[in-house]
Amino acid sequence: MDRAWSSAASRVISTVTFDFHADGRITAIHNVANPDKLRAISAGHTFALP
């Protein structure tokens, strides 16, 4: 197995989230690849929505 692939398979490397308008249209796409921000996801933390 390719070493780069095996190390990426065991950790979060990016996330993609979508914002939707009330009529169902996508209004924004957010891609996060910042390792500092992704640590919380990797650790399993959850956050309440405002």
PyRosetta script that sets phi, psi and omega in degrees:
from pyrosetta import init, pose_from_sequence

init()
pose = pose_from_sequence("MDRAWSSAASRVISTVTFDFHADGRITAIHNVANPDKLRAISAGHTFALP")
pose.set_psi(1, 140.6)
pose.set_omega(1, 177.8)
pose.set_phi(2, -62.9)
pose.set_psi(2, 127.7)
pose.set_omega(2, -176.1)
pose.set_phi(3, -59.8)
pose.set_psi(3, -42.6)
pose.set_omega(3, 179.6)
pose.set_phi(4, -60.8)
pose.set_psi(4, -39.6)
pose.set_omega(4, 179.8)
pose.set_phi(5, -67.1)
pose.set_psi(5, -43.2)
pose.set_omega(5, -176.6)
pose.set_phi(6, -67.2)
pose.set_psi(6, -35.0)
pose.set_omega(6, 179.3)
pose.set_phi(7, -73.2)
pose.set_psi(7, -35.1)
pose.set_omega(7, 179.1)
pose.set_phi(8, -72.0)
pose.set_psi(8, -28.8)
pose.set_omega(8, -178.0)
pose.set_phi(9, -68.9)
pose.set_psi(9, -18.6)
pose.set_omega(9, -176.6)
pose.set_phi(10, -103.5)
pose.set_psi(10, 8.1)
pose.set_omega(10, -180.0)
pose.set_phi(11, -147.6)
pose.set_psi(11, 158.6)
pose.set_omega(11, 177.7)
pose.set_phi(12, -78.0)
pose.set_psi(12, 125.9)
pose.set_omega(12, 178.9)
pose.set_phi(13, -109.4)
pose.set_psi(13, -18.3)
pose.set_omega(13, 175.1)
pose.set_phi(14, -169.6)
pose.set_psi(14, 161.9)
pose.set_omega(14, 173.8)
pose.set_phi(15, -132.2)
pose.set_psi(15, 154.8)
pose.set_omega(15, 174.9)
pose.set_phi(16, -131.5)
pose.set_psi(16, 127.7)
pose.set_omega(16, 176.0)
pose.set_phi(17, -126.8)
pose.set_psi(17, 156.7)
pose.set_omega(17, -177.1)
pose.set_phi(18, -124.7)
pose.set_psi(18, 141.9)
pose.set_omega(18, 170.1)
pose.set_phi(19, -104.3)
pose.set_psi(19, 136.6)
pose.set_omega(19, -178.2)
pose.set_phi(20, -119.0)
pose.set_psi(20, 142.0)
pose.set_omega(20, 171.5)
pose.set_phi(21, -78.3)
pose.set_psi(21, 160.7)
pose.set_omega(21, -179.6)
pose.set_phi(22, -56.4)
pose.set_psi(22, -28.6)
pose.set_omega(22, -179.7)
pose.set_phi(23, -86.7)
pose.set_psi(23, 4.7)
pose.set_omega(23, 175.3)
pose.set_phi(24, 98.1)
pose.set_psi(24, -7.0)
pose.set_omega(24, 178.7)
pose.set_phi(25, -72.8)
pose.set_psi(25, 143.4)
pose.set_omega(25, 173.3)
pose.set_phi(26, -75.7)
pose.set_psi(26, 126.9)
pose.set_omega(26, -179.0)
pose.set_phi(27, -106.8)
pose.set_psi(27, -18.2)
pose.set_omega(27, 178.4)
pose.set_phi(28, -159.0)
pose.set_psi(28, 148.7)
pose.set_omega(28, 174.4)
pose.set_phi(29, -125.0)
pose.set_psi(29, 127.6)
pose.set_omega(29, -179.0)
pose.set_phi(30, -117.1)
pose.set_psi(30, 123.5)
pose.set_omega(30, 176.6)
pose.set_phi(31, -114.3)
pose.set_psi(31, 122.1)
pose.set_omega(31, -179.6)
pose.set_phi(32, -115.7)
pose.set_psi(32, 124.2)
pose.set_omega(32, 177.3)
pose.set_phi(33, -129.5)
pose.set_psi(33, 13.8)
pose.set_omega(33, 180.0)
pose.set_phi(34, -76.8)
pose.set_psi(34, 116.8)
pose.set_omega(34, -177.2)
pose.set_phi(35, -56.9)
pose.set_psi(35, -35.4)
pose.set_omega(35, 179.3)
pose.set_phi(36, -63.7)
pose.set_psi(36, -39.9)
pose.set_omega(36, 179.7)
pose.set_phi(37, -75.5)
pose.set_psi(37, -28.2)
pose.set_omega(37, -177.5)
pose.set_phi(38, -80.8)
pose.set_psi(38, -16.4)
pose.set_omega(38, -179.9)
pose.set_phi(39, -58.1)
pose.set_psi(39, -38.3)
pose.set_omega(39, 179.8)
pose.set_phi(40, -63.5)
pose.set_psi(40, -38.0)
pose.set_omega(40, 178.5)
pose.set_phi(41, -68.0)
pose.set_psi(41, -45.0)
pose.set_omega(41, 179.6)
pose.set_phi(42, -61.6)
pose.set_psi(42, -33.7)
pose.set_omega(42, -179.3)
pose.set_phi(43, -80.5)
pose.set_psi(43, -8.5)
pose.set_omega(43, 177.6)
pose.set_phi(44, 85.6)
pose.set_psi(44, 16.8)
pose.set_omega(44, 178.4)
pose.set_phi(45, -70.8)
pose.set_psi(45, 146.1)
pose.set_omega(45, 173.5)
pose.set_phi(46, -122.2)
pose.set_psi(46, 152.7)
pose.set_omega(46, -176.9)
pose.set_phi(47, -131.7)
pose.set_psi(47, 140.3)
pose.set_omega(47, 177.9)
pose.set_phi(48, -73.4)
pose.set_psi(48, 144.3)
pose.set_omega(48, 175.9)
pose.set_phi(49, -79.1)
pose.set_psi(49, 144.2)
pose.set_omega(49, -179.2)
pose.set_phi(50, -68.6)
pose.dump_pdb("model.pdb")
